[in-house]
Amino acid sequence: MDYHKAVLLTETVDGLNIKPNGVYVDVTFGGGSHSHEILSRLGPDGRLYAFDQDQDALENAIDDDRFQLIHQNFRHIKRFLRFYGVKKVDGILADFGVSSHQFDIAERGFSTRFDAKLDMRMNQNDQLSAYQVINQYEEQQIRQVLWQYGELRQAPAMARDIVSARSNSPINTGSELKQVLKRFLIPKKENKILAQIYQAIRIEVNQEIEALKELLLQTPDLINKGGRLSMISYHSLEDRLVKRFIRSGMFEGEPEKDMFGNFEVPFKKVGNFIIPSAEEIESNNRARSAKLRIAERL
């Protein structure tokens, strides 16, 4: 689809092990490719609910009586499924990447390729934008964002330069931000460093790590025994959270063991993680960092 070329399309939907009469959720609807594939495997009694907070994605809603698109952040999954009378589902699919559409629309501010206002909001109705992060956060906060979400070793110096520059005039656009940070943009590594900077700001603007944690914590209550999680991550922060949650039901530490040294976990992993083939990466460069993990509810 022009809106977004889905990554690991067949593998991700295969991971759900779909039952024709099952109830499934695509929490990252986007262009709808994964949802179309799920619907193609459902029978007349199956149901698919999809979430997307981006207003643009609503234009891709599927005309099918078995389908319902919910214009909300997936962090609210349990509450909005209950609104539709759904307490249990048989599988949840997530593709945590930014859609091609969001990258390709210059004014959204997601891509380093364009000079646009600092925005990066996935939900255009949200108040927090990249502009606020860069121009209103304290130096310590900016340093933490760049270090934690961009894994940038020079985060402290970058934060100082941003705060110093904005004291003269606001930093309004991507090109202005690049100019402020130009001494850190080493030749041959400029694109990689810029991508890390943009990733860090985007994650903060959209509270992506908090939303992912909230989603994962709700899945044990939502998914029926034998149901599946099928989730694609694109950077180590996300993948680490998904991996740890599947392994232990926690994000840090280990669960308590009983007197026999055993502990209960909500999921078991299904196979090893899956990455795109060389052919898929060649046809869709944005797939290069994707990693799919599948788990089954115990």
CORTAGI-V40199 format. One record per run of one state. SS is the DSSP state (helix for helix, strand for strand, loop for the rest). FROM is the first residue (numbers start at 1). TO is the last residue. If there is no record, write none. Layout:
ss: <SS:SS>
from: <FROM:FROM>
to: <TO:TO>
//
This chain:
ss: <loop:helix:loop:strand:loop:helix:loop:strand:loop:helix:loop:strand:loop:helix:loop:strand:loop:helix:loop:helix:loop:strand:loop:helix:loop:helix:loop:helix:loop:strand:helix:loop:helix:loop:helix:loop:helix:strand:loop:helix:loop:strand:loop:strand:loop:helix:loop:helix:loop:strand:loop>
from: <1:9:15:23:27:33:42:47:52:55:61:67:71:74:84:89:96:100:105:106:109:117:118:130:137:139:151:155:167:173:174:181:182:185:190:206:208:223:234:236:249:267:270:274:275:278:284:285:288:291:298>
to: <8:14:22:26:32:41:46:51:54:60:66:70:73:83:88:95:99:104:105:108:116:117:129:136:138:150:154:166:172:173:180:181:184:189:205:207:222:233:235:248:266:269:273:274:277:283:284:287:290:297:298>
//
